[in-house]
Amino acid sequence: MKGVPPHFDHPLDAVEFRRPGHREGVELYRAHIVRHAFEPHTHEAFGLGAIESGVERFRYRGADHLAPADSLVLMNPDELHTGRAETDGGWRYRMVYLDVDVVERISGERGWHFGDAVGHDAPRARRVGALLQRLWQADEPLAFDSLLHTLLAEFRSHARVARESPAEGALRFAPVVDYLRAHLDRRLTLDELAAVAGLSPFHFLRRFKAQYHVTPQQMLMALRLFEAKRLLAAGEPAAQVAAATGLTDQAHLTRTFARRYGVTPARYQRQVRRR
């Protein structure tokens, strides 16, 4: 794309997305990252995958985690996280992002939840990596869905199905997160958000950060970029996406999108809209 600087600092850094045309709520992803550091971002979906080589370091739920080669990545929906290489050669990995309702339909169970962000299960991780590769190559809808069912079965032993009741903090701040989602295109104030939670501004700020391990502004940006991703996948022009998500302009969208997802909006849109 003319005028856009290189996507990464290292020529080996590369990411690619794919969405199957017949199955909503599923997104495939593969990457080799050496130098790029992903800023906090979120997915309204389970993020499940395997590390093929190298080691990833990421921040998730207020703690740092290391995911070495032949380990599983197990992320719950709506959890902000980062990502960077821990080793000089970077790390290579494959992921699938599955909406909650997709997991429920495939598994026949409600309330999946992963307690550990990293699963140290080398044989299973290698099977998951192979299944993700086959999913990427699958052209027939029936073959794709059969592989998806097999893949999810590999993660079942790591999932907790009987979830604990949400903490009081999560219940208090759920309306705030909903408010952020409903007003992505606005300049919001701390006082405004605190009023939604029924707290004084800085008490709200402290409690919100303790609950989510990020500031309200970081949460807002993560939600903005996730919505931008959704709109781009639906075919919306980048300039309109920037305006709809409260970003200054298309250049701002390009910079912030690439920092979180490792690919420009234009390239992401081309990748996921290929049929």
Residue frames as qw, qx, qy, qz and C-alpha x, y, z in Angstrom:
[[0.000, 0.890, 0.455, 0.000, 0.00, 0.00, 0.00],
 [0.444, 0.506, -0.027, 0.739, 1.65, 3.26, -1.16],
 [0.132, -0.672, 0.146, -0.713, 2.63, 5.69, 1.56],
 [0.816, -0.529, 0.018, -0.230, 2.20, 3.17, 4.37],
 [0.044, -0.688, 0.716, -0.112, 5.41, 2.31, 6.21],
 [0.457, 0.131, -0.879, -0.038, 6.48, -1.34, 6.55],
 [0.719, -0.489, -0.316, -0.379, 4.10, -3.33, 8.73],
 [0.861, -0.477, -0.069, 0.165, 6.89, -4.63, 10.94],
 [0.168, -0.884, 0.421, 0.118, 10.42, -3.84, 12.08],
 [0.405, -0.367, 0.814, 0.197, 11.74, -7.22, 10.94],
 [0.442, 0.299, -0.558, -0.635, 11.36, -8.75, 7.46],
 [0.222, -0.031, -0.974, -0.025, 10.40, -12.14, 8.92],
 [0.262, 0.258, 0.609, -0.703, 7.38, -10.77, 10.80],
 [0.319, -0.050, -0.615, -0.719, 4.18, -11.85, 9.05],
 [0.367, 0.195, 0.749, -0.515, 0.57, -12.53, 9.92],
 [0.281, -0.048, -0.660, -0.695, -2.39, -13.78, 7.93],
 [0.475, 0.141, 0.579, -0.648, -6.12, -14.15, 8.62],
 [0.245, -0.060, -0.790, -0.558, -8.78, -16.26, 6.96],
 [0.510, 0.101, 0.504, -0.690, -12.54, -16.59, 7.46],
 [0.206, 0.183, 0.924, 0.264, -14.58, -19.48, 6.02],
 [0.237, -0.103, -0.322, -0.911, -17.37, -18.26, 3.81],
 [0.550, -0.327, -0.662, -0.389, -19.95, -20.72, 5.11],
 [0.631, -0.457, -0.568, 0.263, -19.40, -20.49, 8.88],
 [0.092, -0.831, 0.055, -0.546, -19.92, -17.24, 10.80],
 [0.623, -0.730, 0.186, -0.211, -18.05, -16.69, 14.05],
 [0.902, -0.169, 0.218, 0.333, -14.85, -18.47, 13.00],
 [0.305, 0.913, -0.270, 0.002, -11.56, -16.80, 12.13],
 [0.931, -0.057, 0.017, 0.360, -8.26, -18.56, 11.41],
 [0.010, -0.962, 0.270, -0.033, -4.90, -16.91, 12.00],
 [0.915, -0.060, 0.005, 0.399, -1.26, -17.85, 11.49],
 [0.046, 0.976, -0.178, 0.118, 1.86, -15.83, 12.18],
 [0.803, -0.033, -0.192, 0.564, 5.61, -15.71, 12.61],
 [0.135, -0.968, -0.016, -0.210, 6.61, -12.80, 14.86],
 [0.736, 0.110, -0.283, 0.605, 10.20, -11.80, 15.61],
 [0.275, 0.079, -0.234, 0.929, 10.21, -8.13, 16.59],
 [0.309, -0.487, -0.299, -0.760, 6.62, -6.89, 16.61],
 [0.066, -0.135, -0.769, 0.622, 5.07, -6.25, 20.03],
 [0.226, -0.547, -0.658, -0.465, 1.27, -6.43, 20.05],
 [0.158, -0.254, 0.332, -0.894, -0.40, -3.75, 22.15],
 [0.291, 0.178, 0.812, -0.473, -3.33, -4.69, 24.43],
 [0.456, 0.058, -0.454, -0.763, -6.25, -5.92, 22.36],
 [0.517, 0.031, 0.717, -0.466, -9.25, -8.16, 22.75],
 [0.286, -0.026, -0.797, -0.531, -11.39, -10.67, 20.88],
 [0.650, -0.087, 0.294, -0.695, -15.06, -11.26, 21.65],
 [0.903, 0.193, -0.329, -0.198, -14.26, -14.90, 21.05],
 [0.844, -0.417, 0.294, 0.166, -12.23, -17.78, 22.41],
 [0.364, 0.784, -0.495, -0.087, -8.62, -17.63, 21.18],
 [0.884, -0.243, 0.399, -0.012, -7.34, -21.20, 20.89],
 [0.621, 0.708, -0.335, -0.028, -4.11, -22.29, 19.27],
 [0.924, -0.229, 0.091, 0.292, -0.68, -23.83, 19.41],
 [0.064, -0.873, 0.418, 0.244, 2.89, -22.53, 19.44],
 [0.931, 0.354, -0.067, 0.051, 4.87, -24.27, 16.71],
 [0.742, 0.154, -0.206, 0.619, 8.34, -22.83, 17.46],
 [0.152, 0.461, -0.210, 0.849, 10.02, -20.24, 19.65],
 [0.277, -0.447, -0.700, 0.483, 8.52, -18.70, 22.79],
 [0.087, -0.676, -0.289, -0.673, 5.83, -16.04, 23.19],
 [0.208, -0.241, -0.585, 0.746, 5.55, -13.74, 26.20],
 [0.177, -0.532, -0.437, -0.703, 2.17, -12.14, 26.78],
 [0.112, -0.023, 0.531, -0.839, 0.30, -10.19, 29.44],
 [0.481, -0.306, -0.654, -0.496, -3.11, -11.66, 30.26],
 [0.644, -0.631, -0.395, -0.175, -5.40, -11.17, 33.26],
 [0.349, -0.899, 0.197, -0.178, -2.80, -9.11, 35.13],
 [0.716, -0.467, 0.481, 0.194, 0.09, -11.58, 34.81],
 [0.300, 0.646, -0.604, -0.358, 2.90, -12.40, 32.37],
 [0.912, 0.027, 0.392, -0.114, 2.87, -15.79, 30.68],
 [0.014, 0.542, -0.732, -0.413, 5.37, -17.72, 28.58],
 [0.887, 0.275, 0.252, -0.272, 4.14, -20.05, 25.84],
 [0.245, -0.521, 0.724, 0.380, 6.98, -22.22, 24.48],
 [0.444, 0.256, -0.696, -0.503, 7.02, -24.45, 21.44],
 [0.456, -0.153, -0.869, -0.117, 4.53, -27.33, 21.57],
 [0.015, 0.284, 0.676, -0.680, 2.24, -25.59, 24.05],
 [0.027, 0.656, 0.695, 0.292, -1.41, -24.59, 23.77],
 [0.014, -0.073, 0.141, -0.987, -2.79, -21.05, 23.99],
 [0.204, -0.531, -0.822, -0.028, -6.14, -20.90, 25.81],
 [0.022, -0.008, -0.157, 0.987, -7.78, -17.47, 25.95],
 [0.116, 0.590, 0.757, -0.256, -11.29, -16.65, 27.11],
 [0.207, 0.710, 0.427, 0.521, -13.45, -14.07, 25.32],
 [0.143, -0.922, -0.129, -0.337, -13.13, -10.35, 26.13],
 [0.712, -0.594, 0.047, 0.371, -9.78, -10.69, 27.91],
 [0.286, 0.925, -0.251, -0.013, -7.24, -8.05, 26.94],
 [0.867, -0.265, 0.258, 0.334, -3.78, -9.37, 26.16],
 [0.127, 0.844, -0.412, -0.318, -0.46, -8.41, 24.59],
 [0.960, 0.107, 0.215, 0.146, 2.19, -10.47, 22.80],
 [0.222, 0.862, -0.449, -0.074, 5.90, -10.37, 21.98],
 [0.852, 0.255, -0.438, 0.135, 8.77, -12.72, 21.29],
 [0.671, -0.706, 0.226, 0.005, 10.78, -14.04, 24.21],
 [0.779, -0.172, 0.430, 0.424, 13.46, -15.60, 21.99],
 [0.108, -0.524, 0.383, 0.754, 15.69, -14.04, 19.32],
 [0.059, 0.040, 0.828, 0.556, 14.13, -16.09, 16.54],
 [0.486, -0.065, -0.080, -0.868, 10.61, -15.05, 17.50],
 [0.414, 0.081, 0.864, -0.275, 7.73, -17.47, 17.64],
 [0.330, 0.023, -0.660, -0.674, 5.53, -19.17, 15.08],
 [0.255, 0.188, 0.813, -0.488, 1.94, -20.08, 15.93],
 [0.237, -0.283, -0.681, -0.632, -1.56, -20.81, 14.67],
 [0.203, 0.170, 0.603, -0.753, -4.85, -19.75, 16.24],
 [0.144, -0.476, -0.716, -0.490, -8.59, -20.04, 15.73],
 [0.162, 0.017, 0.371, -0.914, -10.99, -17.45, 17.13],
 [0.229, -0.364, -0.867, -0.253, -14.41, -18.92, 17.90],
 [0.377, -0.411, 0.018, -0.830, -17.47, -16.96, 19.00],
 [0.327, -0.165, 0.763, -0.532, -19.06, -18.23, 22.21],
 [0.775, 0.225, 0.237, -0.541, -22.20, -19.43, 20.45],
 [0.668, 0.468, -0.549, -0.179, -20.08, -21.39, 17.94],
 [0.106, 0.325, -0.878, 0.334, -18.36, -23.24, 20.79],
 [0.526, 0.026, 0.585, -0.617, -21.75, -23.94, 22.38],
 [0.802, 0.355, -0.084, -0.472, -23.22, -25.29, 19.15],
 [0.578, 0.454, -0.678, -0.023, -20.25, -27.53, 18.40],
 [0.121, 0.253, -0.858, 0.431, -19.68, -28.84, 21.92],
 [0.532, -0.468, -0.632, -0.313, -23.32, -28.95, 23.05],
 [0.545, -0.471, -0.483, 0.499, -22.21, -27.31, 26.31],
 [0.010, -0.921, -0.111, -0.374, -22.59, -23.83, 27.77],
 [0.458, -0.873, 0.149, -0.080, -20.12, -21.83, 29.81],
 [0.866, 0.165, -0.139, 0.452, -16.72, -23.01, 28.62],
 [0.178, -0.954, 0.214, -0.110, -13.90, -21.29, 30.53],
 [0.811, 0.260, -0.347, 0.392, -10.13, -21.82, 30.57],
 [0.581, -0.801, -0.046, 0.137, -8.37, -21.35, 33.88],
 [0.592, -0.434, 0.360, 0.576, -4.85, -21.51, 32.43],
 [0.377, 0.807, -0.139, -0.433, -3.71, -19.31, 29.58],
 [0.336, 0.571, -0.727, -0.180, -1.02, -21.81, 28.52],
 [0.951, -0.122, 0.170, -0.228, -1.44, -25.57, 28.27],
 [0.033, -0.628, 0.769, 0.113, 1.75, -27.61, 28.55],
 [0.807, 0.141, 0.549, -0.167, 0.69, -30.64, 26.55],
 [0.053, -0.522, 0.609, 0.595, 3.15, -31.23, 23.72],
 [0.229, 0.155, 0.910, 0.309, 1.43, -34.16, 21.93],
 [0.212, 0.736, 0.617, -0.180, -1.92, -32.34, 21.98],
 [0.029, 0.793, -0.107, -0.599, -0.33, -29.07, 20.85],
 [0.123, -0.292, 0.749, 0.582, 1.20, -30.82, 17.85],
 [0.205, 0.434, 0.866, 0.142, -2.18, -32.36, 16.98],
 [0.116, 0.831, 0.364, -0.404, -3.85, -28.95, 17.31],
 [0.057, -0.631, 0.391, 0.668, -1.23, -27.36, 15.05],
 [0.157, -0.004, 0.871, 0.465, -1.81, -30.03, 12.41],
 [0.163, 0.632, 0.755, -0.067, -5.60, -29.61, 12.62],
 [0.056, 0.822, 0.110, -0.557, -5.30, -25.83, 12.28],
 [0.090, -0.407, 0.629, 0.656, -3.16, -26.29, 9.18],
 [0.141, 0.268, 0.908, 0.291, -5.74, -28.65, 7.69],
 [0.122, 0.762, 0.538, -0.340, -8.52, -26.18, 8.51],
 [0.007, -0.680, 0.219, 0.700, -6.63, -23.46, 6.66],
 [0.012, -0.244, 0.781, 0.574, -6.42, -25.66, 3.58],
 [0.286, 0.368, 0.878, -0.108, -9.97, -27.08, 3.73],
 [0.141, 0.016, -0.394, -0.908, -12.14, -26.01, 0.80],
 [0.414, -0.365, -0.742, -0.381, -15.22, -28.17, 1.36],
 [0.416, -0.529, 0.167, -0.721, -17.63, -26.87, 4.05],
 [0.923, -0.290, -0.158, -0.197, -18.33, -30.39, 5.34],
 [0.792, 0.139, -0.354, 0.478, -14.62, -31.14, 5.68],
 [0.102, 0.508, -0.290, 0.805, -14.04, -27.82, 7.42],
 [0.613, -0.497, 0.083, -0.608, -16.82, -28.35, 9.95],
 [0.955, -0.154, -0.251, 0.030, -15.70, -31.91, 10.67],
 [0.609, 0.263, -0.363, 0.654, -12.16, -30.70, 11.36],
 [0.167, -0.551, 0.198, -0.793, -13.51, -27.90, 13.54],
 [0.833, -0.421, -0.081, -0.349, -15.41, -30.41, 15.67],
 [0.900, -0.006, -0.281, 0.332, -12.28, -32.54, 16.05],
 [0.335, 0.461, -0.290, 0.769, -10.22, -29.47, 16.95],
 [0.429, -0.578, 0.135, -0.681, -12.60, -28.35, 19.68],
 [0.933, -0.290, -0.195, -0.086, -12.56, -31.85, 21.16],
 [0.700, 0.224, -0.366, 0.571, -8.80, -31.47, 21.64],
 [0.033, 0.445, -0.294, 0.846, -9.39, -28.45, 23.89],
 [0.652, -0.515, -0.345, -0.437, -12.22, -29.99, 25.91],
 [0.780, -0.303, -0.443, 0.320, -10.02, -31.47, 28.63],
 [0.377, 0.055, -0.233, 0.895, -8.55, -28.02, 29.36],
 [0.251, -0.433, -0.203, -0.841, -11.94, -26.32, 29.65],
 [0.059, 0.209, 0.774, -0.595, -14.01, -25.86, 32.78],
 [0.158, -0.432, -0.669, -0.584, -17.69, -26.04, 32.01],
 [0.417, -0.755, -0.504, 0.051, -19.22, -25.34, 35.43],
 [0.305, 0.494, -0.148, 0.801, -18.13, -21.73, 35.80],
 [0.273, -0.384, -0.570, 0.673, -18.09, -19.88, 39.08],
 [0.070, 0.893, 0.443, -0.041, -20.51, -17.01, 39.57],
 [0.405, 0.641, -0.024, 0.651, -19.13, -13.68, 38.29],
 [0.410, -0.230, -0.435, 0.768, -17.42, -11.54, 40.88],
 [0.003, -0.824, -0.435, 0.364, -19.22, -8.47, 42.20],
 [0.154, -0.588, 0.273, 0.746, -16.75, -6.28, 40.34],
 [0.148, 0.058, 0.782, 0.603, -17.53, -7.88, 37.00],
 [0.033, 0.674, 0.737, 0.038, -21.25, -7.35, 37.59],
 [0.112, -0.805, -0.193, 0.549, -20.70, -3.71, 38.54],
 [0.105, -0.568, 0.410, 0.706, -18.53, -2.93, 35.53],
 [0.402, 0.292, 0.806, 0.323, -20.41, -4.91, 32.87],
 [0.246, 0.869, 0.421, -0.087, -22.69, -1.89, 32.20],
 [0.135, -0.820, 0.275, 0.484, -19.59, 0.29, 31.82],
 [0.346, -0.188, 0.769, 0.504, -18.13, -2.04, 29.17],
 [0.330, 0.595, 0.718, 0.148, -21.51, -2.09, 27.41],
 [0.062, 0.933, 0.155, -0.318, -21.54, 1.72, 27.56],
 [0.250, -0.583, 0.529, 0.564, -18.07, 1.86, 26.00],
 [0.370, 0.153, 0.825, 0.399, -19.20, -0.44, 23.18],
 [0.225, 0.767, 0.601, 0.000, -22.27, 1.73, 22.55],
 [0.043, 0.986, 0.019, -0.160, -20.24, 4.95, 22.33],
 [0.792, -0.083, 0.260, 0.547, -17.07, 4.02, 20.48],
 [0.427, 0.577, 0.272, 0.641, -17.29, 7.10, 18.26],
 [0.239, -0.926, -0.127, -0.263, -17.47, 9.59, 21.17],
 [0.315, 0.436, -0.536, 0.651, -14.90, 11.28, 23.37],
 [0.673, -0.571, -0.458, -0.106, -15.85, 9.89, 26.77],
 [0.055, -0.701, 0.423, -0.572, -14.93, 11.31, 30.16],
 [0.290, 0.068, -0.866, 0.402, -13.93, 9.63, 33.40],
 [0.313, 0.053, 0.461, -0.829, -16.84, 11.31, 35.19],
 [0.685, 0.151, -0.276, -0.657, -19.28, 9.94, 32.61],
 [0.646, 0.112, -0.754, -0.045, -18.08, 6.37, 33.01],
 [0.111, 0.061, -0.764, 0.632, -17.92, 6.63, 36.79],
 [0.502, 0.031, 0.199, -0.841, -21.56, 7.74, 36.81],
 [0.745, 0.091, -0.521, -0.406, -22.53, 4.57, 34.93],
 [0.577, 0.031, -0.768, 0.276, -20.85, 2.50, 37.65],
 [0.532, -0.765, -0.266, -0.246, -22.24, 4.67, 40.46],
 [0.748, -0.360, -0.141, 0.540, -18.80, 5.54, 41.82],
 [0.074, -0.920, 0.124, 0.363, -16.70, 8.66, 42.23],
 [0.626, 0.723, -0.274, -0.103, -14.33, 9.17, 39.25],
 [0.220, 0.633, -0.728, 0.147, -11.00, 8.09, 40.74],
 [0.595, -0.172, 0.711, -0.334, -12.54, 5.38, 42.90],
 [0.848, 0.438, 0.164, -0.251, -14.04, 4.07, 39.67],
 [0.493, 0.723, -0.483, -0.018, -10.66, 4.27, 37.92],
 [0.171, -0.497, 0.816, -0.239, -8.93, 2.28, 40.66],
 [0.699, 0.042, 0.628, -0.340, -11.68, -0.36, 40.83],
 [0.780, 0.572, -0.036, -0.252, -11.92, -0.70, 37.05],
 [0.365, 0.675, -0.640, 0.042, -8.17, -1.25, 36.70],
 [0.361, -0.333, 0.817, -0.303, -8.18, -3.77, 39.55],
 [0.788, 0.238, 0.446, -0.351, -10.98, -5.68, 37.81],
 [0.806, 0.584, 0.094, -0.037, -9.66, -5.68, 34.22],
 [0.723, -0.323, 0.258, 0.553, -5.93, -4.93, 34.70],
 [0.362, 0.315, 0.345, 0.807, -6.18, -2.07, 32.19],
 [0.073, 0.297, 0.236, -0.922, -7.43, 1.51, 32.28],
 [0.505, 0.611, 0.507, -0.338, -10.83, 2.46, 30.83],
 [0.316, 0.769, -0.306, -0.465, -8.98, 4.19, 27.96],
 [0.052, -0.367, 0.896, 0.244, -7.07, 1.01, 27.13],
 [0.399, 0.305, 0.849, -0.162, -10.30, -0.96, 27.23],
 [0.440, 0.738, 0.194, -0.474, -11.97, 1.61, 24.97],
 [0.218, 0.656, -0.576, -0.436, -9.17, 1.41, 22.41],
 [0.199, -0.116, 0.968, 0.100, -9.26, -2.38, 22.43],
 [0.433, 0.508, 0.692, -0.276, -13.03, -2.34, 21.85],
 [0.351, 0.769, -0.109, -0.524, -12.66, 0.28, 19.11],
 [0.111, 0.514, -0.766, -0.369, -10.12, -1.85, 17.26],
 [0.307, 0.118, 0.943, -0.040, -12.16, -5.01, 17.65],
 [0.459, 0.671, 0.440, -0.381, -15.18, -3.22, 16.17],
 [0.245, 0.726, -0.411, -0.494, -12.96, -1.86, 13.39],
 [0.139, -0.241, 0.937, 0.211, -11.93, -5.45, 12.64],
 [0.400, 0.409, 0.795, -0.199, -15.58, -6.50, 12.44],
 [0.394, 0.783, 0.142, -0.460, -16.52, -3.61, 10.13],
 [0.104, 0.614, -0.646, -0.441, -13.56, -4.21, 7.85],
 [0.248, -0.016, 0.963, 0.100, -14.49, -7.88, 7.56],
 [0.408, 0.605, 0.625, -0.276, -17.98, -6.77, 6.55],
 [0.514, 0.448, 0.451, 0.576, -16.48, -4.72, 3.71],
 [0.066, -0.962, -0.222, 0.148, -16.80, -1.20, 5.12],
 [0.517, 0.688, -0.147, 0.488, -14.32, 1.37, 3.69],
 [0.619, -0.125, -0.434, 0.642, -11.46, 2.16, 6.05],
 [0.030, 0.279, -0.091, 0.955, -12.29, 5.87, 6.27],
 [0.604, -0.444, -0.259, -0.609, -15.84, 5.07, 7.38],
 [0.804, -0.271, -0.492, 0.196, -14.55, 2.49, 9.85],
 [0.407, 0.092, -0.351, 0.838, -12.23, 5.09, 11.40],
 [0.259, -0.342, -0.008, -0.903, -15.11, 7.54, 11.84],
 [0.743, -0.369, -0.390, -0.401, -17.47, 4.91, 13.24],
 [0.819, -0.270, -0.415, 0.290, -14.98, 3.77, 15.86],
 [0.358, -0.928, -0.056, 0.092, -13.88, 7.18, 17.12],
 [0.712, -0.190, 0.220, 0.639, -10.43, 7.18, 15.55],
 [0.049, -0.653, 0.070, 0.753, -9.03, 10.44, 14.21],
 [0.542, 0.610, -0.296, -0.497, -8.70, 9.38, 10.58],
 [0.955, 0.240, -0.154, -0.075, -7.71, 6.51, 8.31],
 [0.447, 0.573, -0.572, 0.381, -4.02, 6.95, 9.16],
 [0.383, -0.444, 0.578, -0.568, -4.81, 6.64, 12.87],
 [0.930, 0.012, 0.147, -0.337, -6.80, 3.48, 12.14],
 [0.805, 0.450, -0.371, 0.107, -3.89, 2.03, 10.16],
 [0.164, 0.566, -0.645, 0.487, -1.33, 2.69, 12.90],
 [0.513, -0.318, 0.561, -0.567, -3.42, 1.42, 15.81],
 [0.941, 0.138, 0.010, -0.308, -4.81, -1.58, 13.92],
 [0.715, 0.473, -0.485, 0.172, -1.34, -2.74, 12.84],
 [0.033, -0.527, 0.671, -0.521, 0.02, -2.39, 16.38],
 [0.660, -0.177, 0.508, -0.525, -2.68, -4.69, 17.75],
 [0.907, 0.222, 0.289, -0.210, -3.16, -7.19, 14.95],
 [0.538, -0.378, 0.596, 0.460, 0.15, -7.06, 13.08],
 [0.361, 0.329, 0.680, 0.546, -1.42, -6.25, 9.72],
 [0.102, 0.086, -0.055, -0.990, -2.83, -3.09, 8.11],
 [0.543, 0.355, 0.479, -0.592, -6.61, -2.68, 7.77],
 [0.584, 0.532, -0.330, -0.516, -6.36, -2.92, 3.97],
 [0.292, 0.331, -0.894, -0.079, -4.42, -6.17, 4.06],
 [0.266, 0.077, 0.850, -0.449, -6.69, -7.67, 6.74],
 [0.602, 0.428, 0.218, -0.638, -9.75, -6.79, 4.66],
 [0.539, 0.478, -0.581, -0.379, -8.27, -8.42, 1.56],
 [0.098, 0.238, -0.957, 0.130, -7.37, -11.56, 3.48],
 [0.300, 0.181, 0.810, -0.470, -10.69, -12.20, 5.19],
 [0.582, 0.512, 0.182, -0.605, -12.85, -11.26, 2.20],
 [0.213, 0.374, -0.804, -0.409, -11.12, -13.67, -0.19],
 [0.826, 0.076, 0.350, -0.435, -13.44, -16.44, -1.30]]
